[in-house]
Amino acid sequence: MSHPPDDATLLDALRVRLAEPVPPDVIAAAREALRWRDPDAALAILVADTMAAATPAGIRGPGSEVFTFETERVTIEVEASQLGHELHLAGQLAPAMAARVRIDQPGGGTVVPADELGRFAARGLRLAMWRLAVLVDDDVPINTEWVL
Amino acid sequence: MRPFGWSAEPVGGSVTDVEVAGLVAAARAGDQAAWDALVSRFVGLVWTVARSFGLGSADAADVSQATWLRLVERFASIREPDRIGAWLATTARREALAVLRRAGRYAVPREPEVLDRLAGAAPDAAEPVLRAEINAEVWRAFARIPGRCQRLLKLLVVEPIPSYQEIGASMDMPVGSIGATRARCLERLGGAMPSDAEPHPRRTQ
């Protein structure tokens, strides 16, 4: 005669095997995320992503991908390409305007200029998540969504 | 140790929810200690959601980071701060699916990788032999139940235990059907064990 173990015994057994501590660097990265808080910024929403419909590509594989972000005031189009272990970004602001563009990545940021035609580029970035902050004079910054 | 019985109905307006809503409000205003408390409360849930899709640790780390950055980015649009756990679980699920889609392996979540890694884990030496045997049998049975049941059961052993809202958001499953699905999955798990798995064998005397 036998009885299947009750639910508590089953779950307890699974807990022994499945309980997996979250790696410390994952916890540290989660804590660090708050430093990117920017309550004054406007958020530019990702409205198109060539990779969503195309062949596998993106920052973890070879190839390039075009992202389009929008706010009411500006459209930001960015081509992200991977070369070796580096990420290159090249973009365009529309309407065209001179601005400073800060590329944020976990661990730091880089600022590059956008010219009178709204064009900007940043090379040799780390292969990691990124977002852009578009800074025009004294206006509120426009931040794109983070891209993984 | 936390009792393993599952008594939590979806909580609405409990002290815990109020506390969580307060932490969200404080973190939104820039309070790092409140943010760290939120991370402590939900980092296991986010990580488990990512891992439950079969992601390796590097991909799961990316999904976790993306999820937390997304919350900071969307702070202003969070309408139900007491349900932030469900929001995080939903976001982690979407980010995990995006990673899988990107890698072109959505149809085949890599469960075996997780199973292989864990299957090698030795039972605790201090564990009573009988308990160890039951655990090993449960573990073998776990490999034989459907992937969706595996995902649900993984969420049921996360610490701290997720609410039904959070489980529903993780699984993209209506809250109302979780209880029945949980019961069915545990039944399948029990049914997948050897029929002579007797927790308390009696001697004939």
Interface residues (C-beta under 8 A of the other chain):
Chain A: M1 S2 H3 P4 P5 D7 A8 T9 L10 L11 D12 A13 L14 R15 V16 R17 L18 A19 E20 V22 P23 D25 V26 I27 A29 A30 R31 A33 L34 W36 R37 P39 L43 M51 P56 G58 R60 G61 P106 M129 R131 N143 E145 W146 L148
Chain B: F4 G5 W6 A27 R28 G30 Q32 W35 D36 V39 V43 G44 V46 W47 T48 R51 S57 A60 A61 D62 V63 S64 Q65 A66 W68 L69 R70 L71 V72 E73 R74 F75 A76 E95 A98 V99 R102 A103 G104 L118 A121 P123 D124 E127 I134 N135 V138 W139 F142 L153 K154 L156 V157 E159 L186 L189 G190 G191 M193 S195 D196 A197 E198 P199
